[in-house]
Amino acid sequence: METGSGGGARTRLPKTESAEMRWVAQGGAYEEDEIESSDDGAGAELRRQRLVRTGPRADSLDVEAQDVAGMYRHQEITLGRGIVLALQTLGVVFGDVGTSPLYTFDIMFNKYPITSKEDVLGALSLVIYTLILIPLLKYTFIVLWGNDDGEGGTFALYSLICRNARASLLPNQLRSDTRISSFQLQVPSVELERSLKIKERLETSSMLKKLLLMLVLFGTSMVIADGVVTPAISVMSAVNGLKVGISSVNEGEVVMITVAVLIVLFSLQRFGTSKVGLAVGPALFIWFCCLAGIGIYNIKTYGSAVLWAFNPMYIYYYFERNPTQAWMSLGGCVLCAAGSEAMFADLCYFSVKSVQLTFVFLVLPCLLLGYLGQAAYLMENLTDNQQVFFLSIPNQAFWPVVFIAILAAIIASRTMTTAIFSTIKQATSLGCFPRLKIIHTSRKFMGQIYIPVMNWFLLISCLAFVTAFGSINEIGNAYGIAELGVMMMTTVLVTIIMLLIWQINIIVVLCFLTLSLGLELIFFSSVLSSVADGSWVLLVFAAVLYLIMYIWNYGTKLKYETEVKQKLSMDLLMELGCNLGTVRAPGIGLLYNELVRGVPAIFGQFLATLPAIHSMIIFVCIKWVPVPVVPQNERFLFRRVCPKSYHMFRCIARYGYKDVRKENDNKAFEQLLVESLEKFIRREAQERSLESDQYDVTDSEEEVASASSRVFVGPNGSIYSAGVPLPADLAGTENPTIGSSMSFDGSLDEAIDGMGSLDNELSFINRARESGVVYLLGHGDIRARKDSFFVKKLVINYFYAFLRRNCRRGIATLGIQEAQMMRVAMQYMV
């Protein structure tokens, strides 16, 4: 999974060394999956006779695949760079929360008129302490520290929990993952029994895992729904200022102008966060200055009595006088904290401290002054309870402020959109969202991305909301539901992290949970009362998104589990022999697959379908690593699959997010791949020579008399035997044995004799390449079994199949000529 650039310092792993020793069969090291086996004494004795101890080496390609020169390079932040970063932080992170003064008081006093100055003070006191409790205390000082190596958002919290407690439903977590530098975060201490019990319950209870996933998916669906409502209410509330300055402007014209602004907004999204963030950062700085300036002007003009609102007793007096009105106004009050979740989700673009300092010393003071100024105006103009912000602007500064307000609303919309892009990226990495095309817009910051399909989907949905509701009051009710849904899910996840990872005192955790969740439930009860007014549309929208993510995760989990179960075992390959039970035709076959380890089942389909297989097989896995560019000499990583005589290798082709794969330049790709393979073979020969000198190992490789009499140990330390009978669907009419078919360059004995020589193996590779390179492409699909329930058939055969057909393939289109391509389809029954 890609990681953000704003995390703490990382420890880089050595490229070729590990703390563990490697044991291999005398015939050479080869790759295989981790399996569970129980061995008897005879098997242990056989292993002691046949195993050779080698020097230290990293066990997993996953570790090496993440190790690229310059990956963890940190830039020194100069004064000029700090100013630029601060402006970008304003433009990207705080746009949403910064525009809340445009509509908060309007929605609070929408259903009930203001009857006294004390009502204004009570509502203002509610706003002040909501800002202090939610954006400041909860998010700025607590939630931001729950980032996953610089990544923020709901899925970042989920990823952090899954990493420390193995709570993911997708069984793709390996022990080797824990050796990745970015993986090693704080884990539960042995001394804290509470943390260990929570960890054990999460790991052993499938019900808790499912519940946790459902909460995360619900929160994510609310985040996306929030991203639809935020542009609508922000832009429309800003455009409403035209009605104050020009009396002839009506509601319909406001909607048309809002639609036009939204189209321009989403069209500019593709230019990236760093470019647009730097451009709009100064504009948002001016906006915050306007908030503070107008607030100070109104306090001086209408009196400083509003400062009494810092006394929380005015909240009590407000509810005592008008309990129903005060309770209904909570739905609008929570909107002053809108953008808090976006502030956390956009954390991948910047560091925690930069966000904290900017909010505490600039954003929060300006917001408080802005609300104080509006309240001061309202106390002297009790009937002007709509478009409060624009009515409180001094006449001389009205039009410049309206222009800045519209610009700030556009920035606020971008803030939530970039947060959604980050969330979708994280969800895709965890198998909870269909794969979409992701474009990285910055060479310096890997977290700055753009998702075209999601961008246009949000635009269409946003336009539908604007035209359907047509008023910020109805949109505001829906906005509150989306915001609170995300906030409550974040509270639950952060509480789990406090108990499991941070290991904070239980009293502190209970105080956080009670205060945060209790406050959010009170707000939520208020906004739910307006569901019948049209907010139900947002709930239906979020439910559809939830179903899409759940179905994708469910289908992905079933497909992955089936592929793992049906991978070709080493026993089968050893039984087939070095010719794989068929004719080894001249050439190199590049089999593209998504498995980093093991032989995919689709390879068995190729063996059963094709009359011959290539003399050299390379399993190619395209892996995108979180660096801008991977140097060409570091592009490929190789590992043997089976002994040398099989001529089978695994290759991981690493690409940075700014690398451009030239679709019509396959010759250069093949040339680089073969050259890298030759370097790997030379290095392997040198290492074997050094190991032979170090351990005085002179025994030659023993010939295999029977396929069931040999035991191998892979690089990960797992034990394999070759005693499993060959399946009938691959065996053909005869049981293939070693030497049952001829290799293309002569007799089998001659080929085996030549494998002991480095020159012969390099010559073998060159002859295979001269014969041609063919791309073996397999497409695996899943179908529900006939005896499955109707709902499962409907979900897998129709809904999940539709999503797979319309999402981005795991391996991008290669642009290969048809003459060089072989395709095989395979269907898994689940």
Secondary structure as UniProt FT lines:
FT   STRAND          22..25
FT   TURN            26..27
FT   HELIX           41..50
FT   STRAND          51..54
FT   HELIX           61..65
FT   TURN            69..72
FT   HELIX           79..93
FT   HELIX           95..98
FT   HELIX           100..102
FT   HELIX           104..108
FT   HELIX           117..131
FT   HELIX           132..140
FT   TURN            141..142
FT   HELIX           143..146
FT   TURN            149..150
FT   HELIX           154..165
FT   HELIX           175..179
FT   HELIX           181..183
FT   TURN            190..191
FT   HELIX           193..204
FT   HELIX           206..239
FT   HELIX           241..245
FT   TURN            247..248
FT   HELIX           251..268
FT   HELIX           269..271
FT   HELIX           273..302
FT   HELIX           305..310
FT   HELIX           313..321
FT   HELIX           323..333
FT   HELIX           334..337
FT   TURN            338..339
FT   HELIX           340..345
FT   HELIX           346..349
FT   HELIX           352..358
FT   HELIX           359..363
FT   HELIX           364..380
FT   TURN            382..383
FT   HELIX           388..391
FT   HELIX           395..397
FT   HELIX           398..429
FT   TURN            430..431
FT   STRAND          439..440
FT   TURN            446..447
FT   STRAND          449..450
FT   HELIX           452..469
FT   HELIX           472..497
FT   HELIX           498..502
FT   HELIX           506..528
FT   TURN            529..530
FT   HELIX           531..533
FT   TURN            534..535
FT   HELIX           536..565
FT   HELIX           570..576
FT   TURN            577..581
FT   STRAND          583..592
FT   HELIX           601..609
FT   STRAND          612..624
FT   HELIX           632..634
FT   STRAND          636..640
FT   HELIX           644..646
FT   STRAND          648..655
FT   TURN            657..658
FT   TURN            663..664
FT   HELIX           666..695
FT   TURN            707..708
FT   STRAND          711..713
FT   TURN            715..716
FT   STRAND          719..721
FT   HELIX           728..731
FT   TURN            732..733
FT   TURN            738..739
FT   TURN            744..745
FT   HELIX           748..754
FT   TURN            755..756
FT   HELIX           758..771
FT   STRAND          773..783
FT   TURN            786..787
FT   HELIX           790..794
FT   HELIX           795..800
FT   HELIX           801..806
FT   HELIX           818..820
FT   STRAND          821..829
//
